[in-house]
Structure formats: structure tokens, C-alpha cells
Amino acid sequence: MILSTDKSGPFGHAPNSVQKTMTLVLVALLPATLFNIWLFGWPALFMFLFSIASCVGIEALCMWGQGKPIQPVIADGSAVLTGWLMAMSLPPWAPWWIPLIGAICAIWLAKHLYGGLGQNVFNPAMIARVALLVSFPVQMTLFVAPKPLFSDGAPGFAESLSIFFGLVDMDTLSSASAMGFIKTELSRGITVSASMAQTPNLMDTLFGFHPGSFGETSQVLVLAGGLFLLARRVISWHIPVAVLGTILVLGTLFNAINPDRFASGLFHLTAGASMLGAFFIATDYVTSPVSKQGQIVFGIGVGFLTWVIRTFAGYPEGMAFAVLLMNSVTPIIDSKIRPRTFGRTRKGEPLEMTRKP
């Protein structure tokens, strides 16, 4: 037997793989996704499937253009997950070209231009979300009230195809999300406390019976998926707790100071993409810090920026912007807060080895 001399032991054999990790995340997203498809009907299903198909197709084209094998990369599930998360950040009745452009931004610009899986600096799904929001603000803020599948008033299959292909005027069907409504009312001089009376109640925001992006609804099911990932140790608690805790503390504190100007912390947790961002977006292995202390700093930054953008900026939802801004800081966090190297102290000095008698 000839042993390689370029690597030395000990070697670890982890039971996890990219494919297994991606599969567990998809399983965690499944309950909320199925509920949202039922909640928003056939147009949401078409948008969701086309988002995934677009990301997988762009991934295959990128691999083909580089002369690399396509099947192993498609099979790892990363492109499927990117398309899935991108769909969760889009309006449920978005026309076909929105997820297609988003897939190009996510897979080609944010992933393969940086070298492919594991090399990207920014979260691909959030790059797509921000690029679409900045480029097409009208289409990205045309939300619809829930129209459960097969219920009265829900579009049929043929009408849903017309909506998906952009043949229906969405201005006549759209309505503002809860956060968008408060932002609009505040700009008109109406206080937050007064406009809150016209927004969905806590039960509606928890279970998803309100207008919003595909992943901003059914907070209970998104939370259940996040707890599933924690139980399976796919993610750790550090980033989700830091993100949600920061948003809750800031919202509660400033609401107590001036309830006419600032929404409550509980509203911030349930009305936007806080749950989805905390458990499924900010915890991305590639774009978040390695150390546990660094992850807490990262999560606090995401929560702080999310609240600031929601409260003071022109956009009602700030999770995507906050994640991308903190992605850019991740290398700095990793350089300043490093985990201890095995066999050495935190200062890098070798540990003294003693042999037991």
C-alpha cells in the first residue's frame, strides 16, 4: 500500500454532506411552503416551481459553460435551495420573468462569478431579492390578500396561468403588506398606533392570513422549521437568537418610548421576514462567521440593521439588505474573533502535553 505524504492525520469522517444538509433544510421549509401554496393558490405554485427550475437551469448552464460535469452539482441540492429561498422572498403572484431574472442574479452573479458553491461572499437568494427590489420596485411590492386554493374568489387554473404570464393587471388585485401599510400611513402623518388598528391582528400575522411575500406569512410554520434545524443540529442557536432578540429588544424599547412613531417588537417579529431570515437566511454556512462568538455579533448586526432599515429607510422590509451588509463584514469578524485551534491556546501557543502514569 502506498500512502500519500502530502496530508497527515488524524482524519475525521463526518456523517454530514452537502446533499444531506440541503435536504434537511428543504424538509424544514416544506410545511410553510405547502401552506403558502394553499394560501395563495395556483399562481403561487407556478411562481415557486419556476423559481426552482430557473435556478437549476442557470446552474446547469454555468457548469456546462465551464466544461464541468453537471449532474453532481445539480444533485447536491444547492441550486434547488437557492431557488426555494428566492421564491420565499418574492410576491406570491410574481410574473414569470421576475424569478428568471432573480435566478440569473443568484446563481450566475452571486455564486459562479465568485467560484461556485462555497466561494460566494454574499447570500445568493438575498442578492436576487435586493437586485429585483431595486430594479423592479413596483412588481416586487404588488402583494395580494390570501385566496386559499379552491375557495370562493380564488383564481382557477387558466386564470392563474394568465397571472403567471403577466396578462392580468395586478394593480387592481394588489394590496400592501402590514409593514408597507404602516410605512405609507406614517408618511401621510398617521401615527403607528393609529395605523396598527387597521393591520392584521397577531393571530393573522402568526398564521399567515395577510398580504406579504411568499415567506413572510405562516410565521408559526417557519419557526417550526427553524426549530427542526436546531434539533437536527444543522444550525446552532447563536444567530437566530441574536437576530430575533435584537429585533425584539429594539422594537419593544422604542415602542415604549414613543408608540406613535415606532411599531412594537412583537409586530416586527411576526409581520415581516424575521423568522425566515433568522433561521434560514442569516445562518448560511458560507456567508456567516465560523466562531460562535462571531455568529452572535453577526446576528446582532443583522437584527439591528433590519430594525433600522424598517424604521427609518424607504423600504418596509430590511432583512435582505441587513444580511448582505453583514455578509460583507463576515471576513472581518472571522479575523477578529477566531475559534481556538485544536491543540493550541487562544493566543496560538501550543498546549503542554502531559502523559498520565
N, C-alpha and C positions, 0 to 999 in steps of 0.2 A: 504494500500500500504506500502510495506517495502522498505525503501531507503537504499542504500549501504552507509556505513560510511567510506569506505577506500579511497574515492575520493571526492573532493569538487569542487563546481562550481567556476566561471562560465564555462560553456561548450560551445565550438564553433562547429558549423556544417559546414564544408567546402563543397562546391559543387563539389570539385575535388576528384578523386580516382586514384589509381594506373592504373587501366584499362583505364580510360579516358585520363590520361596523356600519356600513351603509345600509345593510338590510335591517339592522335593529333600529336605525333612525327612521327608515321608511315605515316600519311597523308602528313606531311611536306616533308618526304623523297620520296614519291611516284612519283612526276613529274620527278625528277632527275633519279630515278631508271628505270622508264619506258623508258626514253630517252636513258639511258645507255644500256638497253637490246636491244633496236632497233639499237644502235650504234655498238654493238659488237656481235649481233646475238645469235643464239641458244646456243652456248657453255656458254655464259654469263648467259642466263636464267637458264640452268641446274645448273651451279655453285651457282647462287643466291638461287634457290629453295632448293637445297641440303644443303646449309649453314643453312637456317632457319629450315629445317626438322631435321638436325643433332642436333642443339641446343635444339629444342623442345624434341627430343628423349632422349638426355642426361639428360635434366631436369626431364623428367618423370622417368628415371631410378634412378636418385638421390633421388627423392621423394619416389619412391617405396622401395628403399633400406633403407630409414629411417622410413618406415611404416607410412608415412603421405599421406593424400589424394592428388591425382594427379590433378584432374580436376580444382580445384580453382587456383592452382599455374600456370597451363598452360593457363587458361583463362585470367589472368591478363596482358598477352602480353609481359612480361619482357623477356622471352626466345626468343620470335619472334623478338623483337627489338635488342637483342644481336646478333642473327644470321644475322639480316638485316645489322647492322653496321659492323659486321665482314666481310660480303660479300662485303661491300663497300670498305673495306681496302685490298681486295685480287686482284690479277691479274684477269681480266675478263675471261680468258680461263684456270684458275687453274684446275687441275685434282681433282677427287672426294675425294681423301684421304687428300688433303690439308684442305678443310673446316671441314672434320670429325675430324682430329687432333685438329684443331682450336676450334671446339665445346667442345671437352674434356677439353682443357686448359681454355676456357672461363667459361663454366658452372660448371664443377667439381672442377678444381683447384682454379679458381679466385672467384667463387661465393659460392658454397656449402661447401667447406672446411673452409670458414670463417663464415658460419652460414646461408647462403641463402640470399634472397632479403633484401637489406637494411643494410647488415652486412659487405659487401665486402669493403676492403680498396682500391683496385685498380680497374680501369675500366676493366670489363671482356673482352670486344671486343678488347681493346688495349693489354691486356695480350696475347690474342690469336695472334694478329698481330706480336708482338715482339717475342714471342716464335717461331712462324713459320719462321719469317725472320732470326733469329739467327740459327735455326736448319736447314732450307732449303733455303739458300740464293739464290741458282740458280733458283729454281722453283718460288720463290717469286719475282724475278726480270725479269721474262720472260713475257714481255708485248707485245701486238700486236697492230698494227695500226687499227683504226676503220674500220670495214667492215659491213656497215649497212645491216640490215635484208633484204633479197630478192634482194640485189643489186648484180652486177657482181663481182665475186670473193669471195662473202660471202659463208661460208660452208653451205651445206644443212643439213637436219635433221640427216641423217645417219652419215655423216662425223662429225657432231657436237658431236654425241654420242661417236665416236671414240676419239675425242679430250678430251671429258669429262672423259672418262675411261683411258686416258693416253696412247692410242695406236698410237698417232701421235707424231713425233719428233718435239717438239716445238722450238728447236734451229733454224730450217730452217724458222720459221714463226715469231720469236720474234724480237723486236726492243726496243731500250732504251727509257725511259721516258725523258721528257725535262730536268729535273733536273739531272737524271742519265747521260744523254749525256754530259751536261756541266761539271759534276764531272769527267767523263772519259777524256774529252778533256783537262781539266785543269791538270790532272795528266800526260798528254803527253806533257805538255809545251805550249799548245794552250790557249791563253787568253780567258777570259769570253766574252769580247766584240766581239772577232772573232767568237767564237762558237755560240753566240746568233744569228748570221745571218743564222745559219743552223737549228735553233729550230723553232717550230710553232710560228706564229705571235700572237698578242694579241687576235684577234677575234677567232682564233682556240683554244687558251687556255681557253678563256671565255666560249665558247660553247661546248668544249669537243672533238674537232676533232684532237686528238693527242693520242699517246700511254700513258698508265698510269694505275694505279689501278682503280677499278670499281667506286670508289667515288672521284677520283682526276679529273675527267672530268666534263663537264657541270657546271662550277662554277656559272653561272647565275641562274640555277635552284636550286642549293644547297643554294645559297644566298636567293632566293625567299622563299624556305622552312624555312630558318632561320628567315626571316622577318615575316613569318606567325606565327612562335612560339612566337616571340616577341609581335605581335599583339594580340595573344590569351593569353598572359601573362604566357605561360608555362615556359619561361626562361626570365631573365632580360638582359639588355644591357651590364652589367658590364664586364662579362667575354669575350664575343665576341669582344667588342670594345677594351678591354685591349690586347687581343691576337693579333688581326689584326693590331691595332695601333702600337704595339711594333714591329711586323714584318716589317711593312711598314716604320717606322722611322729608324730602324736599316739598312734595306736594302737600303733605299734612302741615308742615311748618308754615309755609307761605299762605296756605288757605286759612290757617288760624290767625295770621297777621292781617290779611285782607281778603275775605271771602268773595268780595265783589270783583276782584281782579284775578284771583288765582283759583283754579279748579282743585278739588281735593285729591289727596294721594290715592285714595281708593278708586276714584274715577280714572286717574292716569293708569292704574294697574289693569283696569278692566275694559276701557273703551278703545284702546289702541292696540299696537302690536307688541306690547311689553312682554307678554308671556312667550310669544313666538320668538321674539328677539333674544330674550334672556336664555331660553333653553335650547333653541335650535340654530340661531344665527351667531350670537356672540361666542358660543362655545366651540366654534370651528377649530379643529386641531391646528391647522396650518397657519391661521392668521391671529391666533391668540397666544399669550405668553406661556412659557413652559412651566415655570415655578408656580406654586400655589399662592405665594405672596404676590407675585406678579399678576396672577389671574384676579385677585381681589382688587388690586389697583386698576387693572383693566376694566373690571366690571363696574367699579365706582365711576370711572371716567365715562363709560357708556351710559350709565344711568343719569349722571349729571348732565351730559351733553344732550341726551334725549329730552330731559325736562326743560333745559334752557331753550332748545330749538322749538319745542312745542309751545312754550310760553311766550317767547319774545320774537322768534323768527317768523317769516312769512308762511312757512309750511306748517300745517297742523300736526303732522306726524314726523318725528325726528329720529326714529330708531335706525334707519338705514344710514343716514348721514353720521350719526354718532358712532356706529360700528366701523364705518370706513375711516373716520378720523382717528379712532383708537387703533385700528389696524396699522396705520402709519406710525404709531408710537410704539407698537409691539417690539420692534428691534431694540429700541432704547430701553424699554422695560426689561427685556431679557438681558441686556448688557449690564444693567444696574442691579437687578435682583436675580441672582443666579442660584440654582439649587446646588447643594453640596455634592461634589464629585465623589463617587464611591471610593472609599479608601483614603480620603483626604478631609482635612478640616474645611470649614467655610472660607478660610483665608487661602486655601490651596496647599497647605502644608501636609506632608504625609503623616498618617496616623501611626503611632508607635505600635508595633506588633509584639504581642507577648504570647508565649506558649504556656499553656496550662500544664502543670506537672502531672 
